[in-house]
């Protein structure tokens, strides 16, 4: 199995020492943040990173909640509410994945059990976007290649202060859209675009 390393400073994935594109980089052309001021985007990214880390440490049972920023704590409260409301059983937390077939890497937020279903869950603390569908399809494909795990559902969990919204992504076109974005990236690289 290949070793996947993540370098957070420039959001770069390396597999056995060579750089591979991330799911986020591949899907970047599908987002249009042009109307959002850069400082607002930066603040949202900062909050998202902090919320993800708090939820991760909570799931690993090593979070010191006393030191949490109030805003981050409110989003963590949304995660806790989701866990209580649904009975979601966490199995994997923040797992780096790599698809040798399609040459990309990423990090799945959570996998686990939701009722009788084995699910892949992507945590969000920002706006709801349909790009989460192709994103979760890419994570599912890579994790299945890597471990053989099968999932019956993919979800985006949009955390809000003290609350959440769970959205299922289940169209077959999600994977096709990701493949098209990956192919476009390869074409552009091959042609210097």
N, C-alpha and C positions, 0 to 999 in steps of 0.2 A: 504494500500500500504506500502511496506517495505521502510525503510530509507536507502539510499545508501550513504556511506561516502567514500571519497578518501583521503588517506594519501600519499602525494606526495614524502616524503623523501624516502620511500621504495616501491613506486608505488604499494600500497596495497589498495584493496577495502574491506570495511566491510559493511555487510548488517545486520541491527538490532544488531550490536555489534559483529558479527562473521565474520571471514575472508573468502572470496570467491575468487576463481581464476579470474584473469582478462583475457580479450580477448587476450591481448598481451602475457601474460604468457602461455596461452594455445597454441598459435600459434608459440611460440619461437622455437620449434624444426624444423619448416619449413624454418627458416632463417639460412644461413651459412655465418657468418661474420668472420670466422677463418683466412682469408687472409688479413683482415683489421687491421692495428695497433690499439691498444686500445685507444691511444690518438686521433686518427682520429674519431673513433666511439664516444668518449666522446664529442668531439667538434661538431660533427653532431647532437648528442642528445641535446646538449646545444643550438645550433642554432634552432633546431626544436621546442624546448620548447619556446624560445623567439619569434619565428615567429608565433606560435599558439596563444600566449598571445597577441601579437600585433594585429592579425586579430580579436581575440575575443573582445578586447577593442574597436577596430575600429567599429565592428558590433554593439556593445552596445553604440556607440557614446560617449565614455569616454576616448578615446586615446589622449594623449598629444604627437603629432607627433614630436614636436620640440626636445624632449629628446631621440628620437630613435637612436640606433646604425645604422650606414649607411648600413651595410649588411642586418640587419633586415628590414630596410625601403625599401630596394630593393625588398625583398620578399613580403612585404606588397603591393608594387606597382604592383606585379603580381596578388595579390588578387583583388585589385581595378580594374585592367584591365579585369579580369574575370567577375567581377560584371557588368562593363560597356558593355563589348562585348556580354554577354549572357542575360543580364536582370535578372539574378538570384535574386529571392526574398527570403531573409533569414527569416525563421520562428522560428527555434530553434537554440540556440548557446550553444555548450559544455554541453550537457545534459548527466548526469550520468544515466546509464540504468542497469537493473538487470533482469535476466531470472530465475524465480523461478523453471521453468520446467527443465532447464538444468544446473542450479547452476553456473552462471558466471556473471560478471559485467564488465562494461567498460564505456567509454565516447564517445558519438557520437559528431563529430565536428560540422556539420551543417545539418539541414533539411530545405527544402524550395521548392519553385516552380521554375522550369526551363521550360518556356513555359507553356504548359498545364499539365506538369508532376510533380507529387509530388516526390521529390528525396531526397536521403540520400547521403551526400557528406563527404568524408574524406580528409582532407588537409594534404599534404605531402611536405616536403622541402628537401627530399633526393632522392635516386634512385628509379626508377620505379620497382615495384615488384608485381608478381602475387598474393602474400599473401594478398594484399589489397582486393581481391575478397572474400575470406573466412572471413576476418575481417569485411567488410561492411555487409556481410550476417548475421554475429553474432549480430552486432549492430541493424540491421533491425529486426531480430527475437525478440530481447529483448525489443526494443522500441514498437513493435507491441503488444507484451504480456502486456507491462506496460500501454500503452495508447490507444491501438486499432488502432493507425495510420497505414495506408497502403502506400506503396511506389511503384511507377511504375518503378523506376530506381535507381541504385546505382552507384556512381562514386568515383574514386580517382582523386583528383585535385592536380597535381604535380606542386607546385609553383617554379618559377625560378626568378632570379632578373629581374623585370620588365615584366615578362611573365608567362605563365602557359601551362600545357598540361592536358587536361581533358580526362580520360580514363573510359569508361563504363565497369562495371563488371556485367554480367547478366547470367552467366551460373548457372544451377541448382546444379552443382557439388560443387559450392562454399560453400553452407550450409552443404553438405555432408562431405566435407573436414574438416570444422570446427567441426562437430560432431565427426568425427574420431579422430581428435586431442584431443577433450575433453574426449572421451572415453579412449584414450591412457593415458592421464594424470591420470584419475581415476584408471585405471588398475595399473599403476606404483605406485601410492600412496598406493593402497590396498596391493601391493606385496613388498613394501619397496624398489623399484628400483629407 
